[in-house]
């Protein structure tokens, strides 16, 4: 029997009612199947993230691993593709996978040593920057989403979304974000991006000081990968320091990186508007501080 954390059940029930409870139950049933199919033994308390159920396990040779159970969607479908491309170099190592269900068997890192626990956010920022500088040297393989397609879709949906915003200042700010994206959309890049590399998605390991986990991979310009660190543990007065530090470590052109980061603000704001909500204040503040930033 797989122990399902009450917090995970409650999280999905809040989001989707009884359908959410059924979803979590289905993950546990899937886990039971793969424990048998891949000859794994449970080895510790069940863990979980926003969408995934994670089971610490042992392989038949005694190797410590984790079984990650999640649904396949446009973000998660590329995870095994990216992890295979990185081959454990800067990211968690993929041991086995099942394309049909999105189930992954991963090397076990140390969940008690997370980059988010570092008290110095500047030190944490530089750790992420160095990981991104390494990971984004890999050309994106076939089978991952492409930034060019996302940028085109954002620009297509922006005019209708702006009409739903009552505040004139917010409307102008997001229009400026869209204008910045238009300036770089003809060269979206071809590097393998993590898309969601923030402090909570970096864990320590025996074989490396820090490794990236949970990619939502994308083929594109590395400048599109900076935004999560600007928002994670948000401090308005740290935005420009973090941005400049990351662009320097990654060797990015300031103007292009700024444009693609404003594109991330636009992307997140469009999602908020689609859900009937206002764009998040922290996202808008990041855009304000970057809009006219030159270095």
Backbone torsions as a table, in degrees:
resi	resn	phi	psi	omega
1	UNK	NA	135.6	179.0
2	UNK	-96.3	126.4	178.4
3	UNK	-75.2	125.2	178.4
4	UNK	-103.9	117.3	-179.5
5	UNK	-59.2	134.3	179.6
6	UNK	-58.9	-34.3	-178.6
7	UNK	-64.2	-36.7	179.3
8	UNK	-67.7	-42.8	177.9
9	UNK	-60.6	-48.1	-178.4
10	UNK	-61.1	-38.6	179.9
11	UNK	-60.7	-44.2	-177.8
12	UNK	-78.3	-30.6	175.8
13	UNK	-66.5	-40.7	177.1
14	UNK	-60.4	-36.6	-175.6
15	UNK	-81.4	-38.5	-170.4
16	UNK	-137.9	13.4	177.8
17	UNK	66.2	-143.3	-177.7
18	UNK	-66.3	-24.9	175.1
19	UNK	-64.6	-33.7	176.3
20	UNK	-67.2	-40.2	177.1
21	UNK	-62.8	-41.9	179.4
22	UNK	-64.1	-35.7	179.5
23	UNK	-63.1	-46.8	-179.8
24	UNK	-63.2	-39.9	177.3
25	UNK	-61.9	-39.0	179.9
26	UNK	-65.7	-34.5	177.3
27	UNK	-64.8	-41.6	179.0
28	UNK	-63.6	-41.1	178.0
29	UNK	-63.8	-40.0	177.8
30	UNK	-64.6	-39.0	178.5
31	UNK	-60.9	-42.3	178.2
32	UNK	-59.4	-41.1	178.7
33	UNK	-61.4	-47.1	-174.8
34	UNK	-76.9	-24.3	171.6
35	UNK	-59.4	-41.5	178.9
36	UNK	-75.7	-44.4	-174.3
37	UNK	-64.4	-39.6	-178.9
38	UNK	-100.7	8.9	175.2
39	UNK	54.5	58.9	-178.2
40	UNK	-111.3	151.4	175.4
41	UNK	-116.7	131.1	175.8
42	UNK	-57.3	144.6	-174.7
43	UNK	-146.9	53.3	176.9
44	UNK	136.2	173.9	-176.8
45	UNK	-64.5	144.9	176.7
46	UNK	-64.5	140.0	175.4
47	UNK	-117.2	169.8	-179.8
48	UNK	-158.7	159.4	173.2
49	UNK	-121.4	-157.2	-177.8
50	UNK	-64.1	-37.3	-177.0
51	UNK	-125.7	-18.8	-170.7
52	UNK	-105.8	150.1	170.7
53	UNK	-104.8	130.9	-173.2
54	UNK	-124.7	123.4	-176.6
55	UNK	-113.6	117.9	171.1
56	UNK	-65.4	133.1	-175.5
57	UNK	-141.2	167.1	171.2
58	UNK	-119.3	136.8	173.2
59	UNK	-81.9	172.4	-176.7
60	UNK	-62.2	-26.5	179.2
61	UNK	-89.6	6.2	178.7
62	UNK	90.2	-1.9	178.7
63	UNK	-63.0	132.0	177.4
64	UNK	-81.9	130.4	-176.7
65	UNK	-146.8	178.8	171.8
66	UNK	-132.5	142.1	176.0
67	UNK	-99.9	116.8	-177.5
68	UNK	-104.6	121.3	-175.9
69	UNK	-113.8	122.3	-178.0
70	UNK	-156.8	163.8	176.5
71	UNK	-84.6	159.1	177.3
72	UNK	-91.7	123.1	173.4
73	UNK	-139.4	-172.0	-174.2
74	UNK	-64.7	-22.6	179.5
75	UNK	-88.5	-43.9	-173.8
76	UNK	-82.8	-18.4	-175.2
77	UNK	-61.1	-29.0	-177.8
78	UNK	-90.2	-3.5	-175.1
79	UNK	-58.0	-50.5	178.7
80	UNK	-65.4	-29.9	177.8
81	UNK	-62.4	-46.4	-179.8
82	UNK	-67.3	-44.4	-177.4
83	UNK	-65.1	-34.6	175.0
84	UNK	-65.5	-40.3	-178.8
85	UNK	-65.9	-40.1	-179.8
86	UNK	-77.6	-26.1	173.2
87	UNK	54.0	40.1	176.8
88	UNK	79.2	1.3	-177.5
89	UNK	-91.6	91.1	-177.4
90	UNK	97.3	-8.7	-178.7
91	UNK	-139.5	163.6	177.9
92	UNK	-57.8	144.6	-176.9
93	UNK	-86.1	132.8	176.6
94	UNK	-88.0	126.2	-176.5
95	UNK	-100.5	-44.6	176.8
96	UNK	-150.1	160.8	178.1
97	UNK	-156.4	160.3	176.6
98	UNK	-129.8	108.9	-175.3
99	UNK	-62.4	-34.5	-175.0
100	UNK	-65.0	-36.4	-176.7
101	UNK	-109.6	-10.6	-176.3
102	UNK	78.5	10.3	-179.2
103	UNK	-74.3	134.5	-177.5
104	UNK	-125.4	140.8	168.4
105	UNK	-109.5	119.0	-172.8
106	UNK	-120.7	154.8	172.1
107	UNK	-61.3	149.8	-178.9
108	UNK	-90.2	121.0	174.5
109	UNK	-95.0	-168.6	-176.9
110	UNK	-103.7	99.6	-177.6
111	UNK	-66.9	-13.9	179.3
112	UNK	-89.3	-3.3	176.7
113	UNK	-124.5	85.4	-177.5
114	UNK	-104.5	142.4	179.9
115	UNK	-58.7	-29.3	179.9
116	UNK	-62.7	-18.7	-179.5
117	UNK	-80.9	-11.8	176.7
118	UNK	-64.8	126.5	-178.8
119	UNK	-68.4	-27.9	-177.5
120	UNK	-90.8	105.2	-176.8
121	UNK	-67.4	-25.7	177.8
122	UNK	-69.8	-41.1	175.9
123	UNK	-62.2	-42.2	178.7
124	UNK	-63.7	-38.9	178.6
125	UNK	-59.9	-42.9	-179.0
126	UNK	-68.1	-33.0	175.5
127	UNK	-61.6	-47.8	179.5
128	UNK	-63.5	-42.0	-179.9
129	UNK	-59.2	-43.4	-180.0
130	UNK	-66.9	-37.7	176.1
131	UNK	-63.4	-45.3	-180.0
132	UNK	-63.7	-40.0	179.7
133	UNK	-59.4	-34.1	179.5
134	UNK	-80.5	-49.2	-175.0
135	UNK	-63.4	-37.3	-174.7
136	UNK	-81.1	3.2	170.3
137	UNK	-75.7	-15.3	-178.3
138	UNK	-80.4	126.6	173.9
139	UNK	-64.5	141.9	179.9
140	UNK	-68.4	129.1	177.0
141	UNK	-79.2	166.1	173.2
142	UNK	-60.6	150.1	173.8
143	UNK	101.6	5.8	175.2
144	UNK	-116.4	158.2	178.4
145	UNK	-60.1	157.1	-177.9
146	UNK	-119.8	132.8	-178.5
147	UNK	-59.2	-34.7	179.1
148	UNK	-58.3	-39.7	178.8
149	UNK	-68.7	-41.2	179.0
150	UNK	-64.5	-42.0	-179.1
151	UNK	-63.2	-43.3	179.6
152	UNK	-62.2	-41.4	179.6
153	UNK	-66.7	-40.4	178.4
154	UNK	-60.1	-47.8	-177.5
155	UNK	-65.6	-32.6	178.2
156	UNK	-67.0	-37.9	-175.4
157	UNK	-89.1	-11.2	-174.9
158	UNK	-62.7	-47.4	-176.5
159	UNK	-55.9	-44.3	-179.8
160	UNK	-67.8	-37.3	-179.6
161	UNK	-66.9	-39.5	-178.8
162	UNK	-62.0	-31.4	179.4
163	UNK	-66.2	-20.1	-178.9
164	UNK	-87.8	-4.9	-176.7
165	UNK	-95.6	120.0	-177.6
166	UNK	-75.9	-37.8	-175.4
167	UNK	-75.6	123.3	-175.7
168	UNK	-65.5	-39.4	-179.8
169	UNK	-63.1	-42.1	178.0
170	UNK	-65.2	-40.8	179.8
171	UNK	-60.8	-45.1	179.7
172	UNK	-65.3	-39.7	-179.3
173	UNK	-62.6	-45.7	179.9
174	UNK	-70.1	-30.7	174.1
175	UNK	-64.8	-36.8	176.3
176	UNK	-66.4	-38.2	176.2
177	UNK	-60.5	-44.4	179.4
178	UNK	-64.0	-38.9	178.4
179	UNK	-63.3	-38.7	178.3
180	UNK	-64.2	-40.8	178.8
181	UNK	-63.9	-39.7	179.7
182	UNK	-59.4	-33.2	-177.4
183	UNK	-68.3	-23.9	-176.3
184	UNK	-117.3	-3.0	-172.1
185	UNK	-63.9	-21.7	-179.0
186	UNK	-78.2	-7.4	177.7
187	UNK	-136.4	73.2	-172.8
188	UNK	-76.3	-9.8	177.1
189	UNK	88.7	169.1	-175.5
190	UNK	-140.3	18.2	179.1
191	UNK	-81.4	158.1	177.4
192	UNK	-83.9	111.2	-177.9
193	UNK	-98.1	149.9	175.0
194	UNK	-80.5	-39.9	178.7
195	UNK	78.9	-26.7	-174.3
196	UNK	-135.2	38.7	-176.6
197	UNK	-89.6	94.6	174.5
198	UNK	-119.5	-177.3	-171.7
199	UNK	-61.4	-32.0	-177.1
200	UNK	-78.7	-11.5	179.9
201	UNK	-104.9	29.4	175.4
202	UNK	-132.7	122.5	-179.5
203	UNK	-122.8	156.0	176.8
204	UNK	-82.6	159.7	178.2
205	UNK	-148.6	164.4	176.8
206	UNK	-68.2	-34.8	-173.9
207	UNK	-88.0	-10.5	179.9
208	UNK	-154.9	151.4	-179.7
209	UNK	-61.0	-46.1	-178.0
210	UNK	-144.6	142.1	176.9
211	UNK	-135.6	145.6	178.9
212	UNK	-81.0	145.4	174.7
213	UNK	-129.7	170.1	170.7
214	UNK	54.1	50.2	176.2
215	UNK	-69.9	148.2	169.7
216	UNK	-119.7	72.4	-158.2
217	UNK	-64.5	155.5	-174.8
218	UNK	-152.2	144.4	173.8
219	UNK	-95.6	119.8	-178.1
220	UNK	178.2	-161.4	-178.8
221	UNK	-82.1	131.9	-179.8
222	UNK	-56.9	-22.1	177.0
223	UNK	-60.6	-22.8	179.9
224	UNK	-76.3	-7.5	-177.1
225	UNK	-98.2	2.3	-174.5
226	UNK	-84.6	-27.7	-170.3
227	UNK	-57.5	-42.5	-176.0
228	UNK	-55.8	-35.8	-179.4
229	UNK	-74.5	-26.6	176.8
230	UNK	-70.8	-30.4	-176.4
231	UNK	-91.9	-38.0	-178.8
232	UNK	-62.1	133.7	-175.1
233	UNK	48.6	53.0	-170.6
234	UNK	-58.4	128.0	171.4
235	UNK	-136.0	114.2	-173.8
236	UNK	-55.5	-42.0	-176.4
237	UNK	-74.9	-7.2	178.5
238	UNK	-98.7	-7.3	-173.8
239	UNK	-56.8	-51.9	-175.7
240	UNK	-69.1	-35.6	176.8
241	UNK	-62.9	-47.5	-179.5
242	UNK	-61.6	-44.0	-178.9
243	UNK	-61.7	-48.6	-179.0
244	UNK	-64.1	-40.2	-179.8
245	UNK	-63.3	-43.7	-178.6
246	UNK	-69.4	-42.2	179.1
247	UNK	-63.2	-34.7	178.9
248	UNK	-68.4	-46.5	-179.1
249	UNK	-64.2	-39.8	-179.1
250	UNK	-82.1	-10.3	-178.9
251	UNK	68.3	39.8	-176.1
252	UNK	-95.8	149.5	172.4
253	UNK	-70.7	127.9	-173.4
254	UNK	-55.8	-47.8	-174.1
255	UNK	-64.5	-43.2	179.9
256	UNK	-67.8	-43.1	178.9
257	UNK	-62.5	-39.3	178.2
258	UNK	-63.5	-43.6	-179.2
259	UNK	-61.6	-44.6	-179.1
260	UNK	-71.4	-30.2	175.7
261	UNK	-69.4	-39.3	173.5
262	UNK	-63.0	-30.4	175.1
263	UNK	-64.3	-35.2	176.4
264	UNK	-67.3	-38.1	175.2
265	UNK	-60.9	-43.8	179.2
266	UNK	-62.6	-45.1	-179.6
267	UNK	-57.5	-50.2	-179.4
268	UNK	-65.1	-38.0	-179.6
269	UNK	-67.6	-38.3	176.9
270	UNK	-62.3	-38.8	176.7
271	UNK	-62.8	-44.3	179.6
272	UNK	-60.5	-45.5	-178.8
273	UNK	-64.3	-40.3	178.5
274	UNK	-60.2	-33.0	178.9
275	UNK	-83.2	0.5	-179.6
276	UNK	85.6	13.3	-179.2
277	UNK	-108.1	166.4	174.4
278	UNK	-83.5	152.5	173.3
279	UNK	-56.8	148.3	-177.5
280	UNK	-70.4	139.9	-178.3
281	UNK	-58.6	-40.7	-178.8
282	UNK	-63.3	-39.4	178.6
283	UNK	-63.8	-43.9	-179.9
284	UNK	-65.0	-36.7	178.7
285	UNK	-66.4	-38.4	175.5
286	UNK	-59.8	-44.7	179.9
287	UNK	-63.5	-42.6	179.7
288	UNK	-59.6	-43.9	-176.0
289	UNK	-73.0	-27.5	-179.7
290	UNK	-90.1	-24.1	-169.8
291	UNK	-52.5	-45.6	-177.1
292	UNK	-110.6	17.1	-176.3
293	UNK	-76.2	127.4	175.6
294	UNK	-128.7	146.6	177.8
295	UNK	-138.3	NA	NA
